[in-house]
Amino acid sequence: MPRRSLFLTATPSLFVLIWSTGWIMGKYAALDGDPLTFLAVRFTGAIMVLLPLVLAIGAEWPRGRGPILHAMGS
């Protein structure tokens, strides 16, 4: 069996950590904030983190209408 990198081993735990903090932050944001404002801030933060990562690894962007709609739906 090939040896797995630390990143691949930690990825499921990181996903659960990030996913679970969404509920905690949503709970506190619901007390004082508008839901659409909260989503806008959350999506802006995700773009600020993910866009440099995507550009750094040179990921391919979908080409054509079908793959773009599939990516938007998923």
Predicted model as a PDB file, atoms N, CA, C, CB and O in Angstrom, pLDDT in the B-factor column:
MODEL        1                                                                  
ATOM      1  N   MET A   1       0.839  -1.172   0.000  1.00 47.00           N  
ATOM      2  CA  MET A   1       0.000   0.000   0.000  1.00 47.00           C  
ATOM      3  C   MET A   1       0.890   1.243   0.000  1.00 47.00           C  
ATOM      4  CB  MET A   1      -0.958  -0.006   1.215  1.00 47.00           C  
ATOM      5  O   MET A   1       1.843   1.318   0.775  1.00 47.00           O  
ATOM      6  N   PRO A   2       0.585   2.232  -0.873  1.00 62.00           N  
ATOM      7  CA  PRO A   2       1.416   3.435  -0.905  1.00 62.00           C  
ATOM      8  C   PRO A   2       1.248   4.252   0.376  1.00 62.00           C  
ATOM      9  CB  PRO A   2       1.066   4.293  -2.129  1.00 62.00           C  
ATOM     10  O   PRO A   2       0.197   4.261   1.015  1.00 62.00           O  
ATOM     11  N   ARG A   3       2.311   4.919   0.704  1.00 66.00           N  
ATOM     12  CA  ARG A   3       2.310   5.743   1.908  1.00 66.00           C  
ATOM     13  C   ARG A   3       1.532   7.033   1.630  1.00 66.00           C  
ATOM     14  CB  ARG A   3       3.769   6.060   2.371  1.00 66.00           C  
ATOM     15  O   ARG A   3       1.793   7.713   0.637  1.00 66.00           O  
ATOM     16  N   ARG A   4       0.595   7.364   2.488  1.00 70.00           N  
ATOM     17  CA  ARG A   4      -0.222   8.558   2.312  1.00 70.00           C  
ATOM     18  C   ARG A   4       0.466   9.763   2.923  1.00 70.00           C  
ATOM     19  CB  ARG A   4      -1.608   8.364   2.934  1.00 70.00           C  
ATOM     20  O   ARG A   4       1.142   9.657   3.947  1.00 70.00           O  
ATOM     21  N   SER A   5       0.288  10.908   2.286  1.00 81.00           N  
ATOM     22  CA  SER A   5       0.878  12.128   2.812  1.00 81.00           C  
ATOM     23  C   SER A   5       0.081  12.604   4.026  1.00 81.00           C  
ATOM     24  CB  SER A   5       0.926  13.226   1.725  1.00 81.00           C  
ATOM     25  O   SER A   5      -1.055  12.184   4.241  1.00 81.00           O  
ATOM     26  N   LEU A   6       0.680  13.465   4.797  1.00 81.00           N  
ATOM     27  CA  LEU A   6       0.023  14.017   5.984  1.00 81.00           C  
ATOM     28  C   LEU A   6      -1.233  14.787   5.591  1.00 81.00           C  
ATOM     29  CB  LEU A   6       0.988  14.933   6.760  1.00 81.00           C  
ATOM     30  O   LEU A   6      -2.243  14.735   6.292  1.00 81.00           O  
ATOM     31  N   PHE A   7      -1.167  15.504   4.467  1.00 75.00           N  
ATOM     32  CA  PHE A   7      -2.329  16.269   4.014  1.00 75.00           C  
ATOM     33  C   PHE A   7      -3.505  15.349   3.717  1.00 75.00           C  
ATOM     34  CB  PHE A   7      -1.977  17.092   2.771  1.00 75.00           C  
ATOM     35  O   PHE A   7      -4.626  15.617   4.150  1.00 75.00           O  
ATOM     36  N   LEU A   8      -3.264  14.271   2.985  1.00 79.00           N  
ATOM     37  CA  LEU A   8      -4.344  13.340   2.658  1.00 79.00           C  
ATOM     38  C   LEU A   8      -4.902  12.671   3.902  1.00 79.00           C  
ATOM     39  CB  LEU A   8      -3.855  12.284   1.680  1.00 79.00           C  
ATOM     40  O   LEU A   8      -6.101  12.400   3.975  1.00 79.00           O  
ATOM     41  N   THR A   9      -4.065  12.408   4.864  1.00 83.00           N  
ATOM     42  CA  THR A   9      -4.515  11.795   6.096  1.00 83.00           C  
ATOM     43  C   THR A   9      -5.357  12.767   6.918  1.00 83.00           C  
ATOM     44  CB  THR A   9      -3.324  11.310   6.908  1.00 83.00           C  
ATOM     45  O   THR A   9      -6.335  12.362   7.547  1.00 83.00           O  
ATOM     46  N   ALA A  10      -4.982  14.049   6.917  1.00 83.00           N  
ATOM     47  CA  ALA A  10      -5.672  15.050   7.737  1.00 83.00           C  
ATOM     48  C   ALA A  10      -6.900  15.644   7.051  1.00 83.00           C  
ATOM     49  CB  ALA A  10      -4.717  16.160   8.096  1.00 83.00           C  
ATOM     50  O   ALA A  10      -7.707  16.294   7.716  1.00 83.00           O  
ATOM     51  N   THR A  11      -7.065  15.443   5.754  1.00 82.00           N  
ATOM     52  CA  THR A  11      -8.152  16.081   5.016  1.00 82.00           C  
ATOM     53  C   THR A  11      -9.542  15.781   5.591  1.00 82.00           C  
ATOM     54  CB  THR A  11      -8.102  15.643   3.580  1.00 82.00           C  
ATOM     55  O   THR A  11     -10.322  16.721   5.749  1.00 82.00           O  
ATOM     56  N   PRO A  12      -9.897  14.538   5.910  1.00 86.00           N  
ATOM     57  CA  PRO A  12     -11.235  14.312   6.479  1.00 86.00           C  
ATOM     58  C   PRO A  12     -11.459  15.063   7.792  1.00 86.00           C  
ATOM     59  CB  PRO A  12     -11.452  12.828   6.707  1.00 86.00           C  
ATOM     60  O   PRO A  12     -12.543  15.598   8.026  1.00 86.00           O  
ATOM     61  N   SER A  13     -10.451  15.101   8.634  1.00 87.00           N  
ATOM     62  CA  SER A  13     -10.584  15.825   9.903  1.00 87.00           C  
ATOM     63  C   SER A  13     -10.722  17.326   9.674  1.00 87.00           C  
ATOM     64  CB  SER A  13      -9.379  15.544  10.805  1.00 87.00           C  
ATOM     65  O   SER A  13     -11.513  17.987  10.347  1.00 87.00           O  
ATOM     66  N   LEU A  14      -9.962  17.863   8.736  1.00 82.00           N  
ATOM     67  CA  LEU A  14     -10.082  19.287   8.419  1.00 82.00           C  
ATOM     68  C   LEU A  14     -11.465  19.611   7.861  1.00 82.00           C  
ATOM     69  CB  LEU A  14      -8.999  19.704   7.415  1.00 82.00           C  
ATOM     70  O   LEU A  14     -12.047  20.644   8.195  1.00 82.00           O  
ATOM     71  N   PHE A  15     -11.990  18.730   7.012  1.00 84.00           N  
ATOM     72  CA  PHE A  15     -13.330  18.951   6.465  1.00 84.00           C  
ATOM     73  C   PHE A  15     -14.372  18.997   7.573  1.00 84.00           C  
ATOM     74  CB  PHE A  15     -13.685  17.854   5.457  1.00 84.00           C  
ATOM     75  O   PHE A  15     -15.215  19.895   7.590  1.00 84.00           O  
ATOM     76  N   VAL A  16     -14.327  18.055   8.487  1.00 86.00           N  
ATOM     77  CA  VAL A  16     -15.296  18.019   9.586  1.00 86.00           C  
ATOM     78  C   VAL A  16     -15.159  19.265  10.460  1.00 86.00           C  
ATOM     79  CB  VAL A  16     -15.105  16.743  10.437  1.00 86.00           C  
ATOM     80  O   VAL A  16     -16.167  19.819  10.899  1.00 86.00           O  
ATOM     81  N   LEU A  17     -13.952  19.705  10.715  1.00 83.00           N  
ATOM     82  CA  LEU A  17     -13.731  20.907  11.523  1.00 83.00           C  
ATOM     83  C   LEU A  17     -14.332  22.138  10.846  1.00 83.00           C  
ATOM     84  CB  LEU A  17     -12.228  21.120  11.769  1.00 83.00           C  
ATOM     85  O   LEU A  17     -15.036  22.919  11.486  1.00 83.00           O  
ATOM     86  N   ILE A  18     -14.058  22.309   9.564  1.00 80.00           N  
ATOM     87  CA  ILE A  18     -14.582  23.469   8.837  1.00 80.00           C  
ATOM     88  C   ILE A  18     -16.096  23.384   8.723  1.00 80.00           C  
ATOM     89  CB  ILE A  18     -13.949  23.568   7.437  1.00 80.00           C  
ATOM     90  O   ILE A  18     -16.784  24.388   8.903  1.00 80.00           O  
ATOM     91  N   TRP A  19     -16.622  22.211   8.430  1.00 82.00           N  
ATOM     92  CA  TRP A  19     -18.064  22.033   8.275  1.00 82.00           C  
ATOM     93  C   TRP A  19     -18.793  22.311   9.580  1.00 82.00           C  
ATOM     94  CB  TRP A  19     -18.378  20.619   7.791  1.00 82.00           C  
ATOM     95  O   TRP A  19     -19.837  22.962   9.579  1.00 82.00           O  
ATOM     96  N   SER A  20     -18.258  21.827  10.686  1.00 82.00           N  
ATOM     97  CA  SER A  20     -18.939  22.000  11.968  1.00 82.00           C  
ATOM     98  C   SER A  20     -18.887  23.443  12.463  1.00 82.00           C  
ATOM     99  CB  SER A  20     -18.326  21.082  13.006  1.00 82.00           C  
ATOM    100  O   SER A  20     -19.784  23.870  13.190  1.00 82.00           O  
ATOM    101  N   THR A  21     -17.870  24.196  12.092  1.00 80.00           N  
ATOM    102  CA  THR A  21     -17.826  25.592  12.523  1.00 80.00           C  
ATOM    103  C   THR A  21     -18.871  26.433  11.812  1.00 80.00           C  
ATOM    104  CB  THR A  21     -16.447  26.175  12.279  1.00 80.00           C  
ATOM    105  O   THR A  21     -19.209  27.514  12.294  1.00 80.00           O  
ATOM    106  N   GLY A  22     -19.397  25.969  10.674  1.00 77.00           N  
ATOM    107  CA  GLY A  22     -20.464  26.692   9.984  1.00 77.00           C  
ATOM    108  C   GLY A  22     -21.708  26.803  10.852  1.00 77.00           C  
ATOM    109  O   GLY A  22     -22.357  27.849  10.863  1.00 77.00           O  
ATOM    110  N   TRP A  23     -22.050  25.750  11.576  1.00 79.00           N  
ATOM    111  CA  TRP A  23     -23.221  25.786  12.451  1.00 79.00           C  
ATOM    112  C   TRP A  23     -22.984  26.723  13.633  1.00 79.00           C  
ATOM    113  CB  TRP A  23     -23.561  24.372  12.953  1.00 79.00           C  
ATOM    114  O   TRP A  23     -23.876  27.481  14.015  1.00 79.00           O  
ATOM    115  N   ILE A  24     -21.817  26.673  14.196  1.00 79.00           N  
ATOM    116  CA  ILE A  24     -21.510  27.521  15.348  1.00 79.00           C  
ATOM    117  C   ILE A  24     -21.557  28.988  14.951  1.00 79.00           C  
ATOM    118  CB  ILE A  24     -20.131  27.171  15.932  1.00 79.00           C  
ATOM    119  O   ILE A  24     -22.160  29.804  15.648  1.00 79.00           O  
ATOM    120  N   MET A  25     -20.928  29.322  13.846  1.00 75.00           N  
ATOM    121  CA  MET A  25     -20.936  30.717  13.395  1.00 75.00           C  
ATOM    122  C   MET A  25     -22.341  31.147  12.988  1.00 75.00           C  
ATOM    123  CB  MET A  25     -19.963  30.910  12.219  1.00 75.00           C  
ATOM    124  O   MET A  25     -22.731  32.286  13.244  1.00 75.00           O  
ATOM    125  N   GLY A  26     -23.098  30.270  12.369  1.00 75.00           N  
ATOM    126  CA  GLY A  26     -24.467  30.588  11.980  1.00 75.00           C  
ATOM    127  C   GLY A  26     -25.354  30.852  13.183  1.00 75.00           C  
ATOM    128  O   GLY A  26     -26.236  31.710  13.137  1.00 75.00           O  
ATOM    129  N   LYS A  27     -25.121  30.118  14.253  1.00 77.00           N  
ATOM    130  CA  LYS A  27     -25.911  30.308  15.467  1.00 77.00           C  
ATOM    131  C   LYS A  27     -25.713  31.716  16.014  1.00 77.00           C  
ATOM    132  CB  LYS A  27     -25.531  29.264  16.531  1.00 77.00           C  
ATOM    133  O   LYS A  27     -26.685  32.377  16.378  1.00 77.00           O  
ATOM    134  N   TYR A  28     -24.482  32.179  16.076  1.00 76.00           N  
ATOM    135  CA  TYR A  28     -24.218  33.513  16.614  1.00 76.00           C  
ATOM    136  C   TYR A  28     -24.573  34.616  15.621  1.00 76.00           C  
ATOM    137  CB  TYR A  28     -22.757  33.632  17.011  1.00 76.00           C  
ATOM    138  O   TYR A  28     -24.991  35.700  16.028  1.00 76.00           O  
ATOM    139  N   ALA A  29     -24.416  34.358  14.347  1.00 75.00           N  
ATOM    140  CA  ALA A  29     -24.762  35.355  13.339  1.00 75.00           C  
ATOM    141  C   ALA A  29     -26.267  35.565  13.275  1.00 75.00           C  
ATOM    142  CB  ALA A  29     -24.230  34.938  11.970  1.00 75.00           C  
ATOM    143  O   ALA A  29     -26.724  36.668  12.977  1.00 75.00           O  
ATOM    144  N   ALA A  30     -27.045  34.520  13.549  1.00 75.00           N  
ATOM    145  CA  ALA A  30     -28.503  34.632  13.496  1.00 75.00           C  
ATOM    146  C   ALA A  30     -29.037  35.559  14.575  1.00 75.00           C  
ATOM    147  CB  ALA A  30     -29.141  33.262  13.636  1.00 75.00           C  
ATOM    148  O   ALA A  30     -30.128  36.110  14.426  1.00 75.00           O  
ATOM    149  N   LEU A  31     -28.298  35.740  15.646  1.00 79.00           N  
ATOM    150  CA  LEU A  31     -28.760  36.612  16.722  1.00 79.00           C  
ATOM    151  C   LEU A  31     -28.722  38.083  16.320  1.00 79.00           C  
ATOM    152  CB  LEU A  31     -27.918  36.396  17.966  1.00 79.00           C  
ATOM    153  O   LEU A  31     -29.608  38.851  16.694  1.00 79.00           O  
ATOM    154  N   ASP A  32     -27.706  38.478  15.564  1.00 78.00           N  
ATOM    155  CA  ASP A  32     -27.509  39.894  15.282  1.00 78.00           C  
ATOM    156  C   ASP A  32     -27.498  40.268  13.811  1.00 78.00           C  
ATOM    157  CB  ASP A  32     -26.252  40.330  15.885  1.00 78.00           C  
ATOM    158  O   ASP A  32     -27.598  41.448  13.476  1.00 78.00           O  
ATOM    159  N   GLY A  33     -27.379  39.299  12.939  1.00 77.00           N  
ATOM    160  CA  GLY A  33     -27.150  39.654  11.540  1.00 77.00           C  
ATOM    161  C   GLY A  33     -28.237  39.170  10.599  1.00 77.00           C  
ATOM    162  O   GLY A  33     -29.007  38.261  10.909  1.00 77.00           O  
ATOM    163  N   ASP A  34     -28.270  39.799   9.458  1.00 82.00           N  
ATOM    164  CA  ASP A  34     -29.166  39.402   8.381  1.00 82.00           C  
ATOM    165  C   ASP A  34     -28.595  38.156   7.706  1.00 82.00           C  
ATOM    166  CB  ASP A  34     -29.358  40.560   7.352  1.00 82.00           C  
ATOM    167  O   ASP A  34     -27.386  38.086   7.489  1.00 82.00           O  
ATOM    168  N   PRO A  35     -29.427  37.175   7.369  1.00 80.00           N  
ATOM    169  CA  PRO A  35     -28.909  35.946   6.756  1.00 80.00           C  
ATOM    170  C   PRO A  35     -28.148  36.177   5.450  1.00 80.00           C  
ATOM    171  CB  PRO A  35     -30.044  35.000   6.499  1.00 80.00           C  
ATOM    172  O   PRO A  35     -27.132  35.526   5.206  1.00 80.00           O  
ATOM    173  N   LEU A  36     -28.625  37.089   4.614  1.00 86.00           N  
ATOM    174  CA  LEU A  36     -27.930  37.315   3.346  1.00 86.00           C  
ATOM    175  C   LEU A  36     -26.583  38.008   3.555  1.00 86.00           C  
ATOM    176  CB  LEU A  36     -28.804  38.150   2.409  1.00 86.00           C  
ATOM    177  O   LEU A  36     -25.636  37.760   2.809  1.00 86.00           O  
ATOM    178  N   THR A  37     -26.496  38.861   4.553  1.00 85.00           N  
ATOM    179  CA  THR A  37     -25.220  39.487   4.873  1.00 85.00           C  
ATOM    180  C   THR A  37     -24.231  38.437   5.361  1.00 85.00           C  
ATOM    181  CB  THR A  37     -25.403  40.588   5.933  1.00 85.00           C  
ATOM    182  O   THR A  37     -23.063  38.442   4.972  1.00 85.00           O  
ATOM    183  N   PHE A  38     -24.707  37.537   6.214  1.00 81.00           N  
ATOM    184  CA  PHE A  38     -23.855  36.457   6.710  1.00 81.00           C  
ATOM    185  C   PHE A  38     -23.343  35.592   5.564  1.00 81.00           C  
ATOM    186  CB  PHE A  38     -24.619  35.595   7.719  1.00 81.00           C  
ATOM    187  O   PHE A  38     -22.161  35.251   5.522  1.00 81.00           O  
ATOM    188  N   LEU A  39     -24.237  35.234   4.628  1.00 82.00           N  
ATOM    189  CA  LEU A  39     -23.817  34.420   3.489  1.00 82.00           C  
ATOM    190  C   LEU A  39     -22.832  35.166   2.595  1.00 82.00           C  
ATOM    191  CB  LEU A  39     -25.031  33.989   2.677  1.00 82.00           C  
ATOM    192  O   LEU A  39     -21.878  34.576   2.090  1.00 82.00           O  
ATOM    193  N   ALA A  40     -23.061  36.451   2.401  1.00 88.00           N  
ATOM    194  CA  ALA A  40     -22.140  37.236   1.572  1.00 88.00           C  
ATOM    195  C   ALA A  40     -20.747  37.273   2.191  1.00 88.00           C  
ATOM    196  CB  ALA A  40     -22.671  38.668   1.385  1.00 88.00           C  
ATOM    197  O   ALA A  40     -19.748  37.133   1.486  1.00 88.00           O  
ATOM    198  N   VAL A  41     -20.679  37.460   3.498  1.00 85.00           N  
ATOM    199  CA  VAL A  41     -19.374  37.478   4.187  1.00 85.00           C  
ATOM    200  C   VAL A  41     -18.726  36.099   4.121  1.00 85.00           C  
ATOM    201  CB  VAL A  41     -19.537  37.924   5.670  1.00 85.00           C  
ATOM    202  O   VAL A  41     -17.518  35.986   3.911  1.00 85.00           O  
ATOM    203  N   ARG A  42     -19.525  35.058   4.301  1.00 82.00           N  
ATOM    204  CA  ARG A  42     -18.986  33.700   4.268  1.00 82.00           C  
ATOM    205  C   ARG A  42     -18.459  33.339   2.880  1.00 82.00           C  
ATOM    206  CB  ARG A  42     -20.055  32.699   4.696  1.00 82.00           C  
ATOM    207  O   ARG A  42     -17.377  32.765   2.762  1.00 82.00           O  
ATOM    208  N   PHE A  43     -19.213  33.669   1.830  1.00 87.00           N  
ATOM    209  CA  PHE A  43     -18.769  33.367   0.477  1.00 87.00           C  
ATOM    210  C   PHE A  43     -17.561  34.202   0.084  1.00 87.00           C  
ATOM    211  CB  PHE A  43     -19.899  33.594  -0.508  1.00 87.00           C  
ATOM    212  O   PHE A  43     -16.678  33.716  -0.623  1.00 87.00           O  
ATOM    213  N   THR A  44     -17.510  35.447   0.530  1.00 92.00           N  
ATOM    214  CA  THR A  44     -16.342  36.298   0.256  1.00 92.00           C  
ATOM    215  C   THR A  44     -15.096  35.705   0.908  1.00 92.00           C  
ATOM    216  CB  THR A  44     -16.581  37.743   0.770  1.00 92.00           C  
ATOM    217  O   THR A  44     -14.026  35.668   0.300  1.00 92.00           O  
ATOM    218  N   GLY A  45     -15.241  35.245   2.140  1.00 88.00           N  
ATOM    219  CA  GLY A  45     -14.117  34.606   2.821  1.00 88.00           C  
ATOM    220  C   GLY A  45     -13.664  33.340   2.107  1.00 88.00           C  
ATOM    221  O   GLY A  45     -12.467  33.078   1.995  1.00 88.00           O  
ATOM    222  N   ALA A  46     -14.619  32.559   1.626  1.00 87.00           N  
ATOM    223  CA  ALA A  46     -14.272  31.331   0.899  1.00 87.00           C  
ATOM    224  C   ALA A  46     -13.531  31.661  -0.387  1.00 87.00           C  
ATOM    225  CB  ALA A  46     -15.535  30.509   0.583  1.00 87.00           C  
ATOM    226  O   ALA A  46     -12.558  30.989  -0.731  1.00 87.00           O  
ATOM    227  N   ILE A  47     -13.978  32.684  -1.097  1.00 91.00           N  
ATOM    228  CA  ILE A  47     -13.294  33.087  -2.329  1.00 91.00           C  
ATOM    229  C   ILE A  47     -11.877  33.556  -2.028  1.00 91.00           C  
ATOM    230  CB  ILE A  47     -14.078  34.199  -3.047  1.00 91.00           C  
ATOM    231  O   ILE A  47     -10.945  33.234  -2.764  1.00 91.00           O  
ATOM    232  N   MET A  48     -11.712  34.315  -0.949  1.00 93.00           N  
ATOM    233  CA  MET A  48     -10.383  34.838  -0.601  1.00 93.00           C  
ATOM    234  C   MET A  48      -9.416  33.707  -0.247  1.00 93.00           C  
ATOM    235  CB  MET A  48     -10.488  35.824   0.575  1.00 93.00           C  
ATOM    236  O   MET A  48      -8.211  33.837  -0.464  1.00 93.00           O  
ATOM    237  N   VAL A  49      -9.924  32.614   0.288  1.00 88.00           N  
ATOM    238  CA  VAL A  49      -9.061  31.489   0.635  1.00 88.00           C  
ATOM    239  C   VAL A  49      -8.846  30.561  -0.561  1.00 88.00           C  
ATOM    240  CB  VAL A  49      -9.658  30.707   1.804  1.00 88.00           C  
ATOM    241  O   VAL A  49      -7.725  30.120  -0.814  1.00 88.00           O  
ATOM    242  N   LEU A  50      -9.922  30.266  -1.295  1.00 87.00           N  
ATOM    243  CA  LEU A  50      -9.833  29.250  -2.337  1.00 87.00           C  
ATOM    244  C   LEU A  50      -9.250  29.739  -3.654  1.00 87.00           C  
ATOM    245  CB  LEU A  50     -11.175  28.694  -2.588  1.00 87.00           C  
ATOM    246  O   LEU A  50      -8.548  28.981  -4.324  1.00 87.00           O  
ATOM    247  N   LEU A  51      -9.514  30.972  -4.043  1.00 91.00           N  
ATOM    248  CA  LEU A  51      -9.018  31.459  -5.332  1.00 91.00           C  
ATOM    249  C   LEU A  51      -7.486  31.444  -5.410  1.00 91.00           C  
ATOM    250  CB  LEU A  51      -9.531  32.870  -5.583  1.00 91.00           C  
ATOM    251  O   LEU A  51      -6.949  30.953  -6.403  1.00 91.00           O  
ATOM    252  N   PRO A  52      -6.760  31.958  -4.411  1.00 91.00           N  
ATOM    253  CA  PRO A  52      -5.296  31.842  -4.488  1.00 91.00           C  
ATOM    254  C   PRO A  52      -4.814  30.386  -4.520  1.00 91.00           C  
ATOM    255  CB  PRO A  52      -4.661  32.558  -3.305  1.00 91.00           C  
ATOM    256  O   PRO A  52      -3.826  30.070  -5.183  1.00 91.00           O  
ATOM    257  N   LEU A  53      -5.514  29.511  -3.804  1.00 87.00           N  
ATOM    258  CA  LEU A  53      -5.138  28.104  -3.804  1.00 87.00           C  
ATOM    259  C   LEU A  53      -5.331  27.488  -5.186  1.00 87.00           C  
ATOM    260  CB  LEU A  53      -5.953  27.336  -2.764  1.00 87.00           C  
ATOM    261  O   LEU A  53      -4.464  26.763  -5.673  1.00 87.00           O  
ATOM    262  N   VAL A  54      -6.470  27.777  -5.819  1.00 88.00           N  
ATOM    263  CA  VAL A  54      -6.756  27.252  -7.157  1.00 88.00           C  
ATOM    264  C   VAL A  54      -5.736  27.773  -8.164  1.00 88.00           C  
ATOM    265  CB  VAL A  54      -8.185  27.635  -7.597  1.00 88.00           C  
ATOM    266  O   VAL A  54      -5.253  27.017  -9.008  1.00 88.00           O  
ATOM    267  N   LEU A  55      -5.407  29.057  -8.080  1.00 89.00           N  
ATOM    268  CA  LEU A  55      -4.436  29.629  -9.002  1.00 89.00           C  
ATOM    269  C   LEU A  55      -3.035  29.070  -8.760  1.00 89.00           C  
ATOM    270  CB  LEU A  55      -4.423  31.146  -8.873  1.00 89.00           C  
ATOM    271  O   LEU A  55      -2.272  28.881  -9.707  1.00 89.00           O  
ATOM    272  N   ALA A  56      -2.694  28.805  -7.502  1.00 90.00           N  
ATOM    273  CA  ALA A  56      -1.364  28.282  -7.170  1.00 90.00           C  
ATOM    274  C   ALA A  56      -1.165  26.859  -7.684  1.00 90.00           C  
ATOM    275  CB  ALA A  56      -1.146  28.318  -5.663  1.00 90.00           C  
ATOM    276  O   ALA A  56      -0.073  26.513  -8.135  1.00 90.00           O  
ATOM    277  N   ILE A  57      -2.206  26.034  -7.619  1.00 88.00           N  
ATOM    278  CA  ILE A  57      -2.044  24.647  -8.069  1.00 88.00           C  
ATOM    279  C   ILE A  57      -2.330  24.493  -9.558  1.00 88.00           C  
ATOM    280  CB  ILE A  57      -2.960  23.725  -7.275  1.00 88.00           C  
ATOM    281  O   ILE A  57      -2.100  23.424 -10.124  1.00 88.00           O  
ATOM    282  N   GLY A  58      -2.826  25.541 -10.191  1.00 88.00           N  
ATOM    283  CA  GLY A  58      -3.076  25.497 -11.622  1.00 88.00           C  
ATOM    284  C   GLY A  58      -4.223  24.589 -12.020  1.00 88.00           C  
ATOM    285  O   GLY A  58      -4.143  23.888 -13.028  1.00 88.00           O  
ATOM    286  N   ALA A  59      -5.290  24.596 -11.235  1.00 85.00           N  
ATOM    287  CA  ALA A  59      -6.448  23.745 -11.531  1.00 85.00           C  
ATOM    288  C   ALA A  59      -7.113  24.174 -12.827  1.00 85.00           C  
ATOM    289  CB  ALA A  59      -7.464  23.790 -10.378  1.00 85.00           C  
ATOM    290  O   ALA A  59      -7.117  25.356 -13.174  1.00 85.00           O  
ATOM    291  N   GLU A  60      -7.676  23.202 -13.544  1.00 88.00           N  
ATOM    292  CA  GLU A  60      -8.372  23.501 -14.788  1.00 88.00           C  
ATOM    293  C   GLU A  60      -9.783  23.996 -14.486  1.00 88.00           C  
ATOM    294  CB  GLU A  60      -8.415  22.258 -15.701  1.00 88.00           C  
ATOM    295  O   GLU A  60     -10.467  23.471 -13.608  1.00 88.00           O  
ATOM    296  N   TRP A  61     -10.204  25.015 -15.230  1.00 87.00           N  
ATOM    297  CA  TRP A  61     -11.560  25.532 -15.116  1.00 87.00           C  
ATOM    298  C   TRP A  61     -12.434  24.772 -16.101  1.00 87.00           C  
ATOM    299  CB  TRP A  61     -11.610  27.074 -15.383  1.00 87.00           C  
ATOM    300  O   TRP A  61     -11.958  24.356 -17.158  1.00 87.00           O  
ATOM    301  N   PRO A  62     -13.702  24.586 -15.769  1.00 89.00           N  
ATOM    302  CA  PRO A  62     -14.577  23.881 -16.708  1.00 89.00           C  
ATOM    303  C   PRO A  62     -14.762  24.684 -17.998  1.00 89.00           C  
ATOM    304  CB  PRO A  62     -15.943  23.604 -16.059  1.00 89.00           C  
ATOM    305  O   PRO A  62     -14.835  25.912 -17.983  1.00 89.00           O  
ATOM    306  N   ARG A  63     -14.835  23.954 -19.110  1.00 91.00           N  
ATOM    307  CA  ARG A  63     -15.042  24.590 -20.411  1.00 91.00           C  
ATOM    308  C   ARG A  63     -16.340  24.066 -20.996  1.00 91.00           C  
ATOM    309  CB  ARG A  63     -13.844  24.321 -21.377  1.00 91.00           C  
ATOM    310  O   ARG A  63     -16.618  22.868 -20.951  1.00 91.00           O  
ATOM    311  N   GLY A  64     -17.114  24.958 -21.536  1.00 93.00           N  
ATOM    312  CA  GLY A  64     -18.379  24.562 -22.135  1.00 93.00           C  
ATOM    313  C   GLY A  64     -19.534  24.715 -21.165  1.00 93.00           C  
ATOM    314  O   GLY A  64     -19.353  24.776 -19.949  1.00 93.00           O  
ATOM    315  N   ARG A  65     -20.717  24.776 -21.734  1.00 94.00           N  
ATOM    316  CA  ARG A  65     -21.910  25.033 -20.928  1.00 94.00           C  
ATOM    317  C   ARG A  65     -22.225  23.890 -19.968  1.00 94.00           C  
ATOM    318  CB  ARG A  65     -23.098  25.276 -21.832  1.00 94.00           C  
ATOM    319  O   ARG A  65     -22.547  24.138 -18.806  1.00 94.00           O  
ATOM    320  N   GLY A  66     -22.138  22.656 -20.426  1.00 95.00           N  
ATOM    321  CA  GLY A  66     -22.480  21.501 -19.590  1.00 95.00           C  
ATOM    322  C   GLY A  66     -21.634  21.395 -18.324  1.00 95.00           C  
ATOM    323  O   GLY A  66     -22.188  21.323 -17.227  1.00 95.00           O  
ATOM    324  N   PRO A  67     -20.310  21.384 -18.446  1.00 93.00           N  
ATOM    325  CA  PRO A  67     -19.487  21.291 -17.243  1.00 93.00           C  
ATOM    326  C   PRO A  67     -19.658  22.487 -16.293  1.00 93.00           C  
ATOM    327  CB  PRO A  67     -18.037  21.168 -17.638  1.00 93.00           C  
ATOM    328  O   PRO A  67     -19.586  22.327 -15.074  1.00 93.00           O  
ATOM    329  N   ILE A  68     -19.881  23.674 -16.851  1.00 91.00           N  
ATOM    330  CA  ILE A  68     -20.074  24.845 -15.993  1.00 91.00           C  
ATOM    331  C   ILE A  68     -21.373  24.718 -15.201  1.00 91.00           C  
ATOM    332  CB  ILE A  68     -20.087  26.139 -16.836  1.00 91.00           C  
ATOM    333  O   ILE A  68     -21.398  24.998 -14.002  1.00 91.00           O  
ATOM    334  N   LEU A  69     -22.456  24.295 -15.866  1.00 94.00           N  
ATOM    335  CA  LEU A  69     -23.728  24.117 -15.164  1.00 94.00           C  
ATOM    336  C   LEU A  69     -23.635  23.007 -14.127  1.00 94.00           C  
ATOM    337  CB  LEU A  69     -24.846  23.809 -16.157  1.00 94.00           C  
ATOM    338  O   LEU A  69     -24.218  23.109 -13.048  1.00 94.00           O  
ATOM    339  N   HIS A  70     -22.904  21.951 -14.456  1.00 93.00           N  
ATOM    340  CA  HIS A  70     -22.714  20.862 -13.493  1.00 93.00           C  
ATOM    341  C   HIS A  70     -21.949  21.370 -12.265  1.00 93.00           C  
ATOM    342  CB  HIS A  70     -21.956  19.676 -14.151  1.00 93.00           C  
ATOM    343  O   HIS A  70     -22.316  21.045 -11.136  1.00 93.00           O  
ATOM    344  N   ALA A  71     -20.905  22.152 -12.470  1.00 88.00           N  
ATOM    345  CA  ALA A  71     -20.133  22.689 -11.337  1.00 88.00           C  
ATOM    346  C   ALA A  71     -20.987  23.631 -10.495  1.00 88.00           C  
ATOM    347  CB  ALA A  71     -18.873  23.429 -11.839  1.00 88.00           C  
ATOM    348  O   ALA A  71     -20.897  23.623  -9.267  1.00 88.00           O  
ATOM    349  N   MET A  72     -21.816  24.442 -11.149  1.00 88.00           N  
ATOM    350  CA  MET A  72     -22.686  25.354 -10.414  1.00 88.00           C  
ATOM    351  C   MET A  72     -23.735  24.591  -9.599  1.00 88.00           C  
ATOM    352  CB  MET A  72     -23.372  26.321 -11.382  1.00 88.00           C  
ATOM    353  O   MET A  72     -24.081  24.991  -8.487  1.00 88.00           O  
ATOM    354  N   GLY A  73     -24.228  23.505 -10.155  1.00 91.00           N  
ATOM    355  CA  GLY A  73     -25.231  22.722  -9.450  1.00 91.00           C  
ATOM    356  C   GLY A  73     -24.675  21.936  -8.287  1.00 91.00           C  
ATOM    357  O   GLY A  73     -25.362  21.721  -7.289  1.00 91.00           O  
ATOM    358  N   SER A  74     -23.458  21.514  -8.409  1.00 85.00           N  
ATOM    359  CA  SER A  74     -22.881  20.721  -7.324  1.00 85.00           C  
ATOM    360  C   SER A  74     -22.287  21.604  -6.261  1.00 85.00           C  
ATOM    361  CB  SER A  74     -21.826  19.776  -7.853  1.00 85.00           C  
ATOM    362  O   SER A  74     -21.756  21.104  -5.269  1.00 85.00           O  
TER     363      SER A  74                                                      
ENDMDL                                                                          
END                                                                             
